[in-house]
């Protein structure tokens, strides 16, 4: 069986203060604090809902999305990765 790679939110460790707000609010309990910083200790449970990004007071958490645009001429797909901030 082929496993789909787990895509997790990205945490900027230079900004994260380890306040735990994301841990408290994560509906899937995928986040914990390890060494004073956010860690997706149960990443397979992460639903990529965006709560952690929304509640982070420092803006240290980012969710990235891959947008697949309709096939271009010649049948090739054009891929572009963007963040919500774009």
C-alpha positions as CSV (number, residue, x, y, z in Angstrom):
1,X,0.0,0.0,0.0
2,X,1.4,3.4,-0.9
3,X,1.4,6.0,1.9
4,X,0.6,9.6,1.2
5,X,3.3,11.8,2.7
6,X,2.2,13.7,5.7
7,X,2.2,17.5,5.2
8,X,2.5,19.4,8.4
9,X,2.4,23.1,9.2
10,X,5.8,24.8,9.2
11,X,7.0,26.4,12.5
12,X,9.6,29.1,12.4
13,X,11.7,28.2,15.5
14,X,13.3,31.6,15.5
15,X,9.8,33.2,16.2
16,X,8.1,30.5,18.3
17,X,8.1,31.3,22.0
18,X,6.6,28.0,23.1
19,X,3.6,29.7,24.6
20,X,1.5,26.6,24.1
21,X,-1.6,28.3,22.6
22,X,-1.5,26.0,19.6
23,X,-1.3,22.9,21.9
24,X,-4.3,24.0,23.9
25,X,-6.4,24.7,20.8
26,X,-5.4,21.9,18.4
27,X,-8.6,19.9,17.8
28,X,-6.7,16.8,16.7
29,X,-4.1,16.9,19.6
30,X,-1.3,16.7,17.1
31,X,0.9,19.4,18.7
32,X,3.1,19.4,21.8
33,X,5.9,21.5,23.2
34,X,9.3,19.9,23.1
35,X,12.3,21.7,24.3
36,X,10.3,24.9,24.6
37,X,9.1,24.9,21.0
38,X,6.2,23.5,19.0
39,X,6.5,19.9,17.8
40,X,4.0,17.9,15.8
41,X,4.4,14.8,18.0
42,X,1.3,13.1,16.5
43,X,1.7,14.4,12.9
44,X,-0.4,11.6,11.5
45,X,-3.4,13.1,13.4
46,X,-2.9,16.6,12.0
47,X,-5.9,17.5,9.7
48,X,-4.2,20.7,8.4
49,X,-7.2,22.7,9.7
50,X,-5.2,25.9,10.3
51,X,-6.1,26.4,14.0
52,X,-2.5,26.5,15.0
53,X,-1.7,29.1,12.5
54,X,-4.7,31.2,13.4
55,X,-4.1,31.2,17.2
56,X,-0.3,31.7,17.2
57,X,0.3,35.2,18.7
58,X,3.8,35.4,17.1
59,X,2.8,34.2,13.6
60,X,5.3,31.4,13.9
61,X,3.1,28.8,12.3
62,X,2.4,28.7,8.5
63,X,0.4,26.3,6.4
64,X,1.4,26.0,2.8
65,X,-0.7,24.8,0.0
66,X,0.0,23.4,-3.4
67,X,-2.2,24.7,-6.1
68,X,-2.7,22.7,-9.3
69,X,-3.7,24.8,-12.2
70,X,-5.6,23.4,-15.2
71,X,-3.5,21.5,-17.7
72,X,-1.5,23.8,-20.0
73,X,-1.1,23.4,-23.7
74,X,0.5,20.0,-24.4
75,X,-1.2,18.4,-21.4
76,X,1.4,19.3,-18.8
77,X,0.2,20.6,-15.5
78,X,1.5,23.8,-14.0
79,X,2.3,23.6,-10.3
80,X,2.8,26.5,-8.0
81,X,3.3,26.5,-4.2
82,X,2.0,29.4,-2.3
83,X,1.4,30.4,1.3
84,X,-1.8,31.8,2.6
85,X,0.0,35.1,3.0
86,X,0.5,35.5,-0.8
